[in-house]
Amino acid sequence: MLLSFTSSGRVARIGFDCAYSESYLRSFQAQSRLCFPIVSDPSRVVFSTYGAYGLSMYVIVDTRGVVKYRANGFYEAAMSAKIKELL
Amino acid sequence: MKNVTSLCWALALASISLCLQSCDPSGPAFPVAPTNEVGSLRISVLSPSGSEDTLGTNSYSVELDGHSYGKWTVPCVIPYVPVGAHDVVVFNHVWSSLATKVEIKTDRETSVSLSLLAIGPYAGNVAPPFSASSIDGQGLTLKALRGRVVVLAFFGSVG
């Protein structure tokens, strides 16, 4: 569901990682066929800006730049519902 | 020795003169319309509690259509704004307004009152801006994604 929204072009996804090397992330992206950009953030600049500390965290920002959803962990149903609401 | 000193002074003065010519101190610090079709924009801001910031102590960066119009202490009147519709945003390191459309008319002052939201990573905040490069070398900014719903996924390094 989330991926179908991504491919619509109305939703942008960006992945951030602070733990692995860029070469590992490149192979991970290719193997997993991830169709969104991944940012390597070893110095945790964006991680700390968004208060992400170690656990998986997802943030959804609406079309005007306002945070509408933030959760630790991946809850696909909740995220899909929020995205649908914002489109 | 005296000649060398004189030469150094002459070169220094020439450099200063050139610098002054290229940096006109009276010139505007923001884009000016190429024609006379300009108006002015009066900006005031409302805090989240709904009260107007009239103290004139808080400085905000002003952007029109994504271009910087410098820093202003609000309420303020920005002159020489090109006629037409513009998206205006004000922000500092703590607060930001949402982009709001204003229509500037020739030789008129248009007023806009912008509501401020806190900048932060929590629901209801304006998402903190960031600038980063993907592992493919693609430049990414949150600002460039305005108009789209954005999902930011922070991969966990624990557990």
gemmi code that builds the backbone of each chain (N, CA, C; Angstrom):
import gemmi

chains = {
    "A": [
        ("MET", (0.835, -1.204, 0.000), (0.000, 0.000, 0.000), (0.874, 1.259, 0.000)),
        ("LEU", (1.845, 1.276, 0.905), (2.726, 2.427, 1.022), (3.533, 2.624, -0.255)),
        ("LEU", (3.978, 1.516, -0.823), (4.769, 1.591, -2.046), (3.917, 2.067, -3.214)),
        ("SER", (2.642, 1.709, -3.230), (1.797, 2.153, -4.335), (1.586, 3.665, -4.274)),
        ("PHE", (1.507, 4.206, -3.055), (1.411, 5.663, -2.921), (2.703, 6.321, -3.403)),
        ("THR", (3.831, 5.697, -3.066), (5.118, 6.262, -3.443), (5.242, 6.359, -4.954)),
        ("SER", (4.787, 5.317, -5.638), (4.969, 5.316, -7.082), (4.012, 6.299, -7.772)),
        ("SER", (3.036, 6.834, -7.012), (2.105, 7.765, -7.631), (2.745, 9.123, -7.897)),
        ("GLY", (3.864, 9.406, -7.236), (4.543, 10.680, -7.435), (4.010, 11.773, -6.541)),
        ("ARG", (2.909, 11.514, -5.868), (2.363, 12.520, -4.952), (2.929, 12.339, -3.552)),
        ("VAL", (3.604, 11.243, -3.357), (4.239, 10.967, -2.064), (5.730, 10.740, -2.303)),
        ("ALA", (6.536, 11.430, -1.519), (7.983, 11.233, -1.611), (8.450, 10.497, -0.365)),
        ("ARG", (9.354, 9.554, -0.539), (9.921, 8.839, 0.609), (11.423, 9.047, 0.625)),
        ("ILE", (11.958, 9.256, 1.786), (13.412, 9.341, 1.941), (13.790, 8.470, 3.129)),
        ("GLY", (14.787, 7.622, 2.942), (15.286, 6.798, 4.037), (16.569, 7.391, 4.587)),
        ("PHE", (16.717, 7.355, 5.891), (17.931, 7.864, 6.540), (18.560, 6.729, 7.341)),
        ("ASP", (19.864, 6.612, 7.239), (20.565, 5.591, 8.012), (21.818, 6.211, 8.611)),
        ("CYS", (22.117, 5.787, 9.839), (23.314, 6.346, 10.484), (24.289, 5.238, 10.894)),
        ("ALA", (23.982, 3.991, 10.549), (24.773, 2.885, 11.092), (25.665, 2.191, 10.064)),
        ("TYR", (25.266, 2.164, 8.806), (25.986, 1.357, 7.829), (26.739, 2.227, 6.821)),
        ("SER", (27.709, 1.597, 6.161), (28.514, 2.327, 5.173), (27.674, 2.572, 3.916)),
        ("GLU", (28.103, 3.554, 3.140), (27.380, 3.862, 1.903), (27.379, 2.676, 0.950)),
        ("SER", (28.502, 1.933, 0.894), (28.569, 0.798, -0.038), (27.572, -0.286, 0.383)),
        ("TYR", (27.467, -0.520, 1.698), (26.485, -1.514, 2.172), (25.068, -1.041, 1.818)),
        ("LEU", (24.812, 0.248, 2.051), (23.472, 0.776, 1.777), (23.129, 0.684, 0.288)),
        ("ARG", (24.163, 0.896, -0.569), (23.924, 0.790, -2.017), (23.496, -0.631, -2.388)),
        ("SER", (24.221, -1.619, -1.840), (23.870, -3.001, -2.182), (22.521, -3.375, -1.568)),
        ("PHE", (22.245, -2.879, -0.362), (20.949, -3.122, 0.287), (19.815, -2.537, -0.552)),
        ("GLN", (20.060, -1.321, -1.066), (19.029, -0.649, -1.874), (18.763, -1.436, -3.159)),
        ("ALA", (19.852, -1.939, -3.775), (19.706, -2.693, -5.019), (19.024, -4.030, -4.758)),
        ("GLN", (19.477, -4.738, -3.732), (18.911, -6.067, -3.429), (17.433, -5.966, -3.038)),
        ("SER", (17.127, -4.919, -2.254), (15.737, -4.783, -1.779), (14.853, -4.064, -2.798)),
        ("ARG", (15.481, -3.637, -3.896), (14.768, -2.901, -4.959), (14.011, -1.707, -4.390)),
        ("LEU", (14.683, -0.965, -3.517), (14.056, 0.221, -2.927), (14.055, 1.330, -3.969)),
        ("CYS", (12.899, 1.932, -4.175), (12.775, 2.919, -5.248), (12.814, 4.344, -4.705)),
        ("PHE", (13.280, 4.505, -3.463), (13.379, 5.861, -2.918), (14.822, 6.130, -2.478)),
        ("PRO", (15.196, 7.407, -2.426), (16.584, 7.727, -2.064), (16.901, 7.413, -0.600)),
        ("ILE", (18.138, 7.004, -0.378), (18.601, 6.732, 0.987), (19.743, 7.696, 1.293)),
        ("VAL", (19.669, 8.285, 2.461), (20.704, 9.220, 2.907), (21.523, 8.551, 4.005)),
        ("SER", (22.827, 8.546, 3.819), (23.711, 8.062, 4.880), (24.025, 9.249, 5.786)),
        ("ASP", (23.698, 9.121, 7.053), (23.832, 10.252, 7.994), (24.653, 9.815, 9.216)),
        ("PRO", (25.926, 9.446, 8.992), (26.735, 8.907, 10.102), (26.939, 9.901, 11.235)),
        ("SER", (26.944, 11.187, 10.915), (27.118, 12.169, 11.984), (25.788, 12.536, 12.641)),
        ("ARG", (24.727, 11.877, 12.190), (23.394, 11.986, 12.804), (22.843, 13.414, 12.806)),
        ("VAL", (23.134, 14.153, 11.757), (22.648, 15.537, 11.695), (21.121, 15.560, 11.577)),
        ("VAL", (20.589, 14.849, 10.579), (19.137, 14.842, 10.390), (18.471, 14.001, 11.486)),
        ("PHE", (19.149, 12.917, 11.892), (18.599, 12.082, 12.976), (18.325, 12.926, 14.224)),
        ("SER", (19.314, 13.734, 14.616), (19.117, 14.503, 15.853), (18.132, 15.642, 15.638)),
        ("THR", (18.107, 16.211, 14.418), (17.131, 17.269, 14.131), (15.716, 16.753, 14.334)),
        ("TYR", (15.511, 15.475, 13.975), (14.169, 14.893, 14.077), (13.993, 14.051, 15.345)),
        ("GLY", (14.984, 14.073, 16.223), (14.855, 13.348, 17.486), (14.768, 11.849, 17.297)),
        ("ALA", (15.488, 11.328, 16.306), (15.511, 9.873, 16.075), (16.773, 9.310, 16.721)),
        ("TYR", (16.600, 8.414, 17.642), (17.762, 7.908, 18.380), (17.766, 6.392, 18.409)),
        ("GLY", (18.216, 5.785, 17.341), (18.453, 4.344, 17.354), (17.322, 3.483, 16.866)),
        ("LEU", (16.106, 3.713, 17.359), (14.990, 2.888, 16.927), (14.457, 3.405, 15.588)),
        ("SER", (13.803, 2.518, 14.837), (13.177, 2.953, 13.579), (12.114, 3.997, 13.877)),
        ("MET", (12.117, 5.043, 13.081), (11.124, 6.085, 13.305), (10.598, 6.583, 11.958)),
        ("TYR", (9.325, 6.846, 11.905), (8.707, 7.326, 10.671), (7.995, 8.644, 10.933)),
        ("VAL", (8.211, 9.580, 10.014), (7.582, 10.903, 10.109), (6.867, 11.164, 8.785)),
        ("ILE", (5.651, 11.623, 8.866), (4.923, 12.002, 7.642), (4.659, 13.507, 7.686)),
        ("VAL", (5.054, 14.166, 6.605), (4.929, 15.624, 6.491), (3.910, 15.922, 5.389)),
        ("ASP", (2.997, 16.843, 5.670), (1.963, 17.124, 4.661), (2.482, 18.050, 3.558)),
        ("THR", (1.611, 18.376, 2.622), (2.029, 19.141, 1.443), (2.471, 20.571, 1.783)),
        ("ARG", (2.091, 21.059, 2.972), (2.473, 22.422, 3.368), (3.695, 22.423, 4.285)),
        ("GLY", (4.220, 21.243, 4.592), (5.438, 21.184, 5.401), (5.196, 20.989, 6.883)),
        ("VAL", (3.986, 20.545, 7.245), (3.660, 20.352, 8.664), (3.729, 18.864, 9.011)),
        ("VAL", (4.336, 18.545, 10.160), (4.414, 17.155, 10.615), (3.009, 16.688, 11.006)),
        ("LYS", (2.588, 15.570, 10.428), (1.243, 15.049, 10.719), (1.285, 13.699, 11.413)),
        ("TYR", (2.437, 13.037, 11.377), (2.521, 11.693, 11.954), (3.959, 11.452, 12.355)),
        ("ARG", (4.116, 10.821, 13.505), (5.461, 10.455, 13.950), (5.303, 9.243, 14.856)),
        ("ALA", (6.051, 8.207, 14.560), (5.947, 7.005, 15.405), (7.238, 6.220, 15.345)),
        ("ASN", (7.584, 5.613, 16.451), (8.684, 4.653, 16.466), (8.096, 3.323, 16.021)),
        ("GLY", (8.720, 2.721, 15.021), (8.204, 1.462, 14.496), (7.387, 1.698, 13.240)),
        ("PHE", (7.232, 0.612, 12.475), (6.564, 0.700, 11.178), (5.150, 0.150, 11.288)),
        ("TYR", (4.186, 1.032, 11.260), (2.778, 0.632, 11.334), (2.128, 0.973, 10.002)),
        ("GLU", (2.175, 0.010, 9.103), (1.785, 0.287, 7.721), (0.338, 0.760, 7.598)),
        ("ALA", (-0.565, 0.120, 8.338), (-1.979, 0.493, 8.213), (-2.197, 1.942, 8.651)),
        ("ALA", (-1.592, 2.302, 9.776), (-1.757, 3.660, 10.294), (-1.134, 4.682, 9.344)),
        ("MET", (0.042, 4.327, 8.808), (0.720, 5.260, 7.901), (-0.057, 5.408, 6.592)),
        ("SER", (-0.539, 4.317, 6.068), (-1.308, 4.378, 4.823), (-2.570, 5.215, 5.008)),
        ("ALA", (-3.219, 5.030, 6.165), (-4.437, 5.810, 6.438), (-4.108, 7.292, 6.503)),
        ("LYS", (-2.999, 7.615, 7.152), (-2.602, 9.028, 7.275), (-2.267, 9.614, 5.908)),
        ("ILE", (-1.550, 8.852, 5.099), (-1.179, 9.340, 3.763), (-2.441, 9.565, 2.916)),
        ("LYS", (-3.347, 8.604, 2.996), (-4.603, 8.717, 2.234), (-5.351, 9.987, 2.649)),
        ("GLU", (-5.347, 10.251, 3.952), (-6.030, 11.443, 4.482), (-5.393, 12.731, 3.956)),
        ("LEU", (-4.080, 12.706, 3.758), (-3.357, 13.922, 3.374), (-3.369, 14.186, 1.870)),
        ("LEU", (-3.695, 13.159, 1.096), (-3.665, 13.332, -0.372), (-4.949, 13.981, -0.897)),
    ],
    "B": [
        ("MET", (62.635, 52.590, 0.311), (61.695, 52.071, 1.312), (60.421, 52.921, 1.349)),
        ("LYS", (60.645, 54.267, 1.326), (59.500, 55.181, 1.354), (58.611, 54.983, 0.129)),
        ("ASN", (59.315, 54.717, -1.073), (58.553, 54.497, -2.309), (57.709, 53.235, -2.222)),
        ("VAL", (58.305, 52.174, -1.608), (57.588, 50.895, -1.477), (56.351, 51.088, -0.605)),
        ("THR", (56.538, 51.827, 0.503), (55.407, 52.074, 1.408), (54.297, 52.841, 0.689)),
        ("SER", (54.682, 53.846, -0.081), (53.707, 54.645, -0.825), (52.948, 53.786, -1.815)),
        ("LEU", (53.710, 52.875, -2.489), (53.095, 51.992, -3.474), (52.060, 51.078, -2.796)),
        ("CYS", (52.439, 50.537, -1.618), (51.508, 49.662, -0.875), (50.232, 50.410, -0.518)),
        ("TRP", (50.399, 51.646, -0.038), (49.223, 52.447, 0.326), (48.338, 52.705, -0.891)),
        ("ALA", (49.004, 53.012, -2.021), (48.242, 53.284, -3.247), (47.438, 52.063, -3.665)),
        ("LEU", (48.083, 50.879, -3.577), (47.394, 49.642, -3.960), (46.222, 49.363, -3.026)),
        ("ALA", (46.455, 49.600, -1.724), (45.399, 49.353, -0.741), (44.207, 50.269, -0.997)),
        ("LEU", (44.487, 51.551, -1.261), (43.401, 52.511, -1.522), (42.639, 52.147, -2.789)),
        ("ALA", (43.410, 51.708, -3.813), (42.765, 51.309, -5.069), (41.845, 50.122, -4.831)),
        ("SER", (42.299, 49.155, -4.005), (41.476, 47.970, -3.707), (40.190, 48.363, -3.001)),
        ("ILE", (40.343, 49.287, -1.999), (39.163, 49.737, -1.253), (38.188, 50.443, -2.183)),
        ("SER", (38.728, 51.264, -3.088), (37.887, 52.001, -4.025), (37.099, 51.037, -4.917)),
        ("LEU", (37.811, 49.990, -5.425), (37.152, 49.000, -6.279), (36.053, 48.281, -5.513)),
        ("CYS", (36.365, 47.951, -4.237), (35.407, 47.231, -3.411), (34.157, 48.075, -3.195)),
        ("LEU", (34.362, 49.378, -2.924), (33.226, 50.268, -2.687), (32.359, 50.399, -3.928)),
        ("GLN", (33.032, 50.395, -5.103), (32.258, 50.507, -6.339), (31.374, 49.284, -6.557)),
        ("SER", (31.911, 48.079, -6.184), (31.155, 46.854, -6.444), (30.120, 46.568, -5.362)),
        ("CYS", (30.254, 47.194, -4.172), (29.285, 46.951, -3.097), (28.576, 48.254, -2.772)),
        ("ASP", (27.532, 48.554, -3.501), (26.795, 49.789, -3.279), (26.031, 49.705, -1.958)),
        ("PRO", (26.456, 50.464, -0.934), (25.819, 50.330, 0.370), (24.367, 50.811, 0.374)),
        ("SER", (23.993, 51.636, -0.599), (22.624, 52.128, -0.618), (21.694, 51.198, -1.381)),
        ("GLY", (22.271, 50.203, -2.021), (21.473, 49.291, -2.836), (20.620, 48.382, -1.982)),
        ("PRO", (19.522, 47.889, -2.543), (18.638, 47.001, -1.786), (19.284, 45.643, -1.555)),
        ("ALA", (18.925, 45.009, -0.445), (19.475, 43.702, -0.120), (18.545, 42.597, -0.593)),
        ("PHE", (17.612, 42.936, -1.504), (16.652, 41.950, -1.977), (16.395, 42.212, -3.450)),
        ("PRO", (15.848, 41.248, -4.147), (15.616, 41.445, -5.583), (14.672, 42.599, -5.862)),
        ("VAL", (14.957, 43.327, -6.916), (14.095, 44.444, -7.311), (13.505, 44.116, -8.674)),
        ("ALA", (12.236, 44.419, -8.842), (11.582, 44.117, -10.112), (12.235, 44.906, -11.240)),
        ("PRO", (12.370, 44.315, -12.413), (13.009, 45.009, -13.528), (12.138, 46.130, -14.077)),
        ("THR", (10.869, 46.181, -13.703), (9.980, 47.230, -14.195), (9.518, 48.069, -12.997)),
        ("ASN", (8.656, 49.053, -13.292), (8.114, 49.873, -12.207), (6.883, 49.248, -11.584)),
        ("GLU", (6.518, 48.054, -12.034), (5.312, 47.393, -11.547), (5.584, 46.781, -10.185)),
        ("VAL", (5.585, 47.641, -9.183), (5.861, 47.150, -7.835), (4.847, 47.722, -6.848)),
        ("GLY", (4.723, 47.024, -5.745), (3.926, 47.508, -4.632), (4.703, 47.207, -3.359)),
        ("SER", (4.040, 47.333, -2.234), (4.733, 47.002, -0.988), (3.906, 45.998, -0.201)),
        ("LEU", (4.584, 45.306, 0.681), (3.935, 44.243, 1.437), (4.146, 44.480, 2.929)),
        ("ARG", (3.035, 44.646, 3.648), (3.112, 44.810, 5.101), (2.892, 43.450, 5.737)),
        ("ILE", (3.861, 43.021, 6.535), (3.776, 41.701, 7.161), (3.660, 41.854, 8.670)),
        ("SER", (2.661, 41.195, 9.230), (2.590, 41.055, 10.685), (2.463, 39.573, 10.981)),
        ("VAL", (2.818, 39.191, 12.192), (2.750, 37.768, 12.534), (1.934, 37.569, 13.801)),
        ("LEU", (1.277, 36.414, 13.834), (0.494, 36.038, 15.009), (1.165, 34.843, 15.668)),
        ("SER", (1.333, 34.909, 16.962), (1.903, 33.774, 17.684), (0.861, 32.656, 17.738)),
        ("PRO", (1.247, 31.429, 18.104), (0.270, 30.339, 18.189), (-0.882, 30.659, 19.135)),
        ("SER", (-0.662, 31.534, 20.119), (-1.756, 31.891, 21.025), (-2.712, 32.897, 20.382)),
        ("GLY", (-2.347, 33.401, 19.196), (-3.234, 34.305, 18.475), (-2.914, 35.769, 18.680)),
        ("SER", (-1.905, 36.072, 19.513), (-1.576, 37.481, 19.746), (-0.563, 37.953, 18.705)),
        ("GLU", (-0.698, 39.216, 18.309), (0.208, 39.756, 17.298), (1.542, 40.112, 17.936)),
        ("ASP", (2.624, 39.779, 17.230), (3.962, 40.139, 17.694), (4.212, 41.587, 17.289)),
        ("THR", (4.009, 42.489, 18.251), (4.160, 43.910, 17.930), (5.366, 44.519, 18.633)),
        ("LEU", (6.137, 43.660, 19.305), (7.260, 44.201, 20.073), (8.380, 44.718, 19.175)),
        ("GLY", (8.422, 44.203, 17.959), (9.468, 44.651, 17.050), (10.842, 44.205, 17.468)),
        ("THR", (10.918, 43.108, 18.209), (12.229, 42.633, 18.653), (12.634, 41.338, 17.958)),
        ("ASN", (11.645, 40.599, 17.451), (11.980, 39.318, 16.819), (12.250, 39.512, 15.334)),
        ("SER", (13.373, 38.971, 14.906), (13.765, 39.090, 13.517), (13.373, 37.813, 12.765)),
        ("TYR", (12.812, 37.990, 11.582), (12.377, 36.844, 10.777), (12.974, 36.951, 9.379)),
        ("SER", (13.343, 35.815, 8.834), (13.716, 35.767, 7.421), (12.427, 35.741, 6.616)),
        ("VAL", (12.412, 36.501, 5.543), (11.230, 36.559, 4.681), (11.578, 35.941, 3.336)),
        ("GLU", (10.719, 35.043, 2.873), (10.903, 34.453, 1.543), (9.660, 34.691, 0.704)),
        ("LEU", (9.883, 35.136, -0.536), (8.792, 35.264, -1.494), (9.065, 34.298, -2.627)),
        ("ASP", (8.146, 33.403, -2.864), (8.290, 32.394, -3.927), (9.611, 31.627, -3.788)),
        ("GLY", (10.002, 31.387, -2.551), (11.214, 30.601, -2.304), (12.501, 31.405, -2.353)),
        ("HIS", (12.411, 32.711, -2.678), (13.614, 33.546, -2.739), (13.708, 34.422, -1.491)),
        ("SER", (14.914, 34.539, -0.956), (15.106, 35.300, 0.264), (14.922, 36.801, 0.030)),
        ("TYR", (14.165, 37.426, 0.910), (14.024, 38.882, 0.891), (14.668, 39.477, 2.136)),
        ("GLY", (15.608, 38.763, 2.704), (16.370, 39.275, 3.827), (15.672, 39.082, 5.157)),
        ("LYS", (16.299, 39.654, 6.203), (15.745, 39.540, 7.552), (15.053, 40.836, 7.931)),
        ("TRP", (13.903, 40.704, 8.560), (13.095, 41.861, 8.917), (12.583, 41.712, 10.343)),
        ("THR", (12.430, 42.849, 11.002), (11.795, 42.868, 12.312), (10.328, 43.202, 12.085)),
        ("VAL", (9.453, 42.314, 12.498), (8.029, 42.508, 12.202), (7.341, 43.272, 13.330)),
        ("PRO", (6.252, 43.995, 13.066), (5.686, 44.190, 11.724), (6.604, 45.029, 10.845)),
        ("CYS", (6.569, 44.755, 9.552), (7.464, 45.468, 8.639), (6.745, 45.730, 7.320)),
        ("VAL", (7.279, 46.660, 6.563), (6.761, 46.920, 5.221), (7.916, 46.716, 4.244)),
        ("ILE", (7.748, 45.764, 3.357), (8.789, 45.470, 2.367), (8.443, 46.219, 1.086)),
        ("PRO", (9.322, 47.110, 0.651), (9.038, 47.876, -0.569), (9.460, 47.111, -1.826)),
        ("TYR", (9.093, 47.632, -2.954), (9.555, 47.138, -4.266), (9.277, 45.652, -4.491)),
        ("VAL", (8.109, 45.211, -4.096), (7.734, 43.818, -4.362), (7.028, 43.769, -5.717)),
        ("PRO", (7.470, 42.917, -6.616), (6.842, 42.857, -7.943), (5.345, 42.570, -7.855)),
        ("VAL", (4.610, 43.241, -8.725), (3.156, 43.055, -8.778), (2.831, 41.618, -9.171)),
        ("GLY", (1.765, 41.083, -8.581), (1.343, 39.721, -8.903), (1.173, 38.885, -7.650)),
        ("ALA", (0.870, 37.616, -7.860), (0.658, 36.706, -6.727), (1.980, 36.106, -6.277)),
        ("HIS", (2.179, 36.074, -4.984), (3.418, 35.506, -4.427), (3.087, 34.634, -3.221)),
        ("ASP", (3.911, 33.616, -3.028), (3.845, 32.832, -1.804), (4.817, 33.449, -0.811)),
        ("VAL", (4.301, 33.848, 0.350), (5.187, 34.468, 1.345), (5.308, 33.554, 2.567)),
        ("VAL", (6.529, 33.452, 3.062), (6.822, 32.661, 4.261), (7.753, 33.483, 5.138)),
        ("VAL", (7.506, 33.491, 6.443), (8.472, 34.091, 7.373), (8.895, 33.011, 8.364)),
        ("PHE", (10.140, 33.091, 8.783), (10.613, 32.093, 9.745), (11.867, 32.602, 10.457)),
        ("ASN", (12.094, 32.056, 11.622), (13.400, 32.187, 12.259), (13.777, 30.791, 12.748)),
        ("HIS", (14.669, 30.676, 13.704), (15.116, 29.335, 14.072), (14.113, 28.604, 14.963)),
        ("VAL", (13.089, 29.302, 15.423), (12.109, 28.687, 16.328), (10.725, 28.587, 15.689)),
        ("TRP", (10.352, 29.618, 14.936), (8.995, 29.731, 14.409), (9.009, 29.788, 12.890)),
        ("SER", (7.891, 29.363, 12.322), (7.732, 29.503, 10.870), (6.253, 29.654, 10.547)),
        ("SER", (5.969, 30.436, 9.529), (4.602, 30.482, 9.023), (4.490, 29.440, 7.921)),
        ("LEU", (3.284, 29.153, 7.499), (3.100, 28.337, 6.310), (3.070, 29.282, 5.114)),
        ("ALA", (3.371, 28.742, 3.944), (3.350, 29.573, 2.739), (1.939, 30.113, 2.528)),
        ("THR", (1.835, 31.422, 2.351), (0.532, 32.074, 2.185), (0.564, 32.935, 0.925)),
        ("LYS", (-0.484, 32.814, 0.139), (-0.542, 33.558, -1.125), (-0.943, 35.011, -0.872)),
        ("VAL", (-0.191, 35.956, -1.459), (-0.569, 37.372, -1.393), (-0.587, 37.943, -2.808)),
        ("GLU", (-1.457, 38.902, -3.019), (-1.572, 39.539, -4.334), (-1.074, 40.974, -4.187)),
        ("ILE", (0.036, 41.287, -4.822), (0.606, 42.634, -4.750), (0.057, 43.469, -5.902)),
        ("LYS", (-0.385, 44.690, -5.584), (-0.921, 45.572, -6.621), (-0.026, 46.803, -6.774)),
        ("THR", (-0.062, 47.398, -7.953), (0.815, 48.517, -8.283), (0.637, 49.676, -7.304)),
        ("ASP", (1.769, 50.125, -6.758), (1.807, 51.294, -5.877), (0.851, 51.202, -4.688)),
        ("ARG", (0.530, 49.994, -4.283), (-0.346, 49.822, -3.124), (0.383, 49.016, -2.059)),
        ("GLU", (-0.101, 49.204, -0.816), (0.445, 48.385, 0.265), (-0.535, 47.243, 0.539)),
        ("THR", (-0.052, 46.030, 0.421), (-0.875, 44.853, 0.720), (-0.474, 44.349, 2.099)),
        ("SER", (-1.468, 44.058, 2.924), (-1.168, 43.562, 4.277), (-1.435, 42.074, 4.367)),
        ("VAL", (-0.565, 41.400, 5.079), (-0.785, 39.989, 5.336), (-0.416, 39.701, 6.790)),
        ("SER", (-1.252, 38.921, 7.435), (-0.975, 38.519, 8.805), (-0.733, 37.013, 8.799)),
        ("LEU", (0.452, 36.628, 9.214), (0.844, 35.219, 9.114), (0.845, 34.558, 10.486)),
        ("SER", (0.193, 33.412, 10.573), (0.186, 32.664, 11.837), (1.453, 31.822, 11.925)),
        ("LEU", (2.053, 31.836, 13.092), (3.308, 31.106, 13.278), (3.065, 29.755, 13.934)),
        ("LEU", (3.846, 28.779, 13.517), (3.871, 27.463, 14.156), (5.303, 27.217, 14.620)),
        ("ALA", (5.442, 26.430, 15.679), (6.789, 26.073, 16.135), (7.424, 25.127, 15.120)),
        ("ILE", (8.737, 25.263, 14.960), (9.467, 24.331, 14.100), (9.923, 23.163, 14.978)),
        ("GLY", (9.583, 21.958, 14.586), (9.980, 20.810, 15.393), (9.537, 19.511, 14.759)),
        ("PRO", (9.981, 18.389, 15.305), (9.687, 17.102, 14.669), (8.394, 16.450, 15.129)),
        ("TYR", (7.557, 17.164, 15.854), (6.346, 16.553, 16.398), (5.100, 16.978, 15.615)),
        ("ALA", (4.035, 16.181, 15.745), (2.799, 16.464, 15.010), (2.295, 17.868, 15.335)),
        ("GLY", (1.990, 18.625, 14.302), (1.511, 19.996, 14.474), (2.600, 21.032, 14.296)),
        ("ASN", (3.860, 20.588, 14.327), (4.985, 21.508, 14.115), (5.279, 21.635, 12.620)),
        ("VAL", (5.930, 22.744, 12.255), (6.504, 22.823, 10.912), (7.745, 21.923, 10.911)),
        ("ALA", (7.815, 21.015, 9.954), (8.931, 20.061, 9.914), (10.256, 20.802, 9.781)),
        ("PRO", (11.244, 20.432, 10.590), (12.539, 21.112, 10.504), (13.145, 20.941, 9.105)),
        ("PRO", (13.676, 22.017, 8.559), (14.277, 21.895, 7.224), (15.560, 21.061, 7.288)),
        ("PHE", (15.875, 20.385, 6.215), (17.162, 19.687, 6.135), (17.655, 19.713, 4.702)),
        ("SER", (18.924, 19.521, 4.579), (19.556, 19.442, 3.271), (20.528, 18.276, 3.338)),
        ("ALA", (20.392, 17.335, 2.436), (21.244, 16.140, 2.485), (21.450, 15.612, 1.077)),
        ("SER", (22.423, 14.726, 0.945), (22.659, 14.059, -0.339), (22.397, 12.576, -0.172)),
        ("SER", (21.714, 11.995, -1.147), (21.472, 10.559, -1.078), (22.753, 9.824, -1.446)),
        ("ILE", (22.762, 8.515, -1.223), (23.957, 7.736, -1.565), (24.180, 7.681, -3.075)),
        ("ASP", (23.183, 8.115, -3.849), (23.337, 8.212, -5.307), (23.798, 9.606, -5.725)),
        ("GLY", (24.027, 10.473, -4.757), (24.496, 11.822, -5.063), (23.387, 12.812, -5.348)),
        ("GLN", (22.144, 12.395, -5.093), (21.002, 13.274, -5.353), (20.838, 14.262, -4.184)),
        ("GLY", (20.787, 15.556, -4.489), (20.575, 16.565, -3.453), (19.122, 16.566, -3.006)),
        ("LEU", (18.907, 16.523, -1.710), (17.543, 16.441, -1.174), (17.321, 17.535, -0.145)),
        ("THR", (16.234, 18.278, -0.306), (15.823, 19.222, 0.734), (14.328, 19.048, 0.947)),
        ("LEU", (13.896, 19.311, 2.158), (12.468, 19.208, 2.436), (11.700, 20.286, 1.663)),
        ("LYS", (12.352, 21.446, 1.536), (11.717, 22.573, 0.846), (11.362, 22.214, -0.601)),
        ("ALA", (12.258, 21.473, -1.253), (12.031, 21.111, -2.655), (10.867, 20.144, -2.816)),
        ("LEU", (10.465, 19.500, -1.716), (9.375, 18.521, -1.778), (8.034, 19.119, -1.378)),
        ("ARG", (8.013, 20.454, -1.168), (6.762, 21.131, -0.820), (5.708, 20.835, -1.893)),
        ("GLY", (4.505, 20.526, -1.462), (3.460, 20.186, -2.421), (3.249, 18.686, -2.526)),
        ("ARG", (4.175, 17.902, -1.933), (4.020, 16.449, -1.903), (3.972, 15.996, -0.449)),
        ("VAL", (3.287, 14.884, -0.216), (3.352, 14.282, 1.116), (4.713, 13.593, 1.215)),
        ("VAL", (5.406, 13.800, 2.320), (6.769, 13.259, 2.456), (6.815, 12.272, 3.622)),
        ("VAL", (7.329, 11.090, 3.342), (7.542, 10.089, 4.390), (9.042, 10.016, 4.659)),
        ("LEU", (9.419, 10.337, 5.885), (10.827, 10.248, 6.289), (10.976, 8.988, 7.123)),
        ("ALA", (11.829, 8.083, 6.657), (12.026, 6.810, 7.359), (13.431, 6.807, 7.958)),
        ("PHE", (13.499, 6.795, 9.277), (14.799, 6.738, 9.957), (15.031, 5.282, 10.346)),
        ("PHE", (16.033, 4.665, 9.702), (16.289, 3.249, 9.948), (16.937, 3.087, 11.313)),
        ("GLY", (16.516, 2.078, 12.019), (17.045, 1.853, 13.357), (18.427, 1.226, 13.338)),
        ("SER", (19.235, 1.588, 14.299), (20.551, 0.976, 14.447), (20.598, 0.121, 15.710)),
        ("VAL", (19.487, 0.078, 16.430), (19.416, -0.692, 17.678), (18.346, -1.773, 17.516)),
        ("GLY", (18.693, -2.965, 17.914), (17.695, -4.029, 17.955), (17.300, -4.571, 16.607)),
    ],
}
model = gemmi.Model(1)
for chain_id, residues in chains.items():
    chain = gemmi.Chain(chain_id)
    for i, (resn, *xyz) in enumerate(residues, 1):
        res = gemmi.Residue()
        res.name, res.seqid = resn, gemmi.SeqId(i, " ")
        for name, pos in zip(("N", "CA", "C"), xyz):
            atom = gemmi.Atom()
            atom.name, atom.element = name, gemmi.Element(name[0])
            atom.pos, atom.b_iso = gemmi.Position(*pos), 0.0
            res.add_atom(atom)
        chain.add_residue(res)
    model.add_chain(chain)
structure = gemmi.Structure()
structure.add_model(model)
structure.setup_entities()
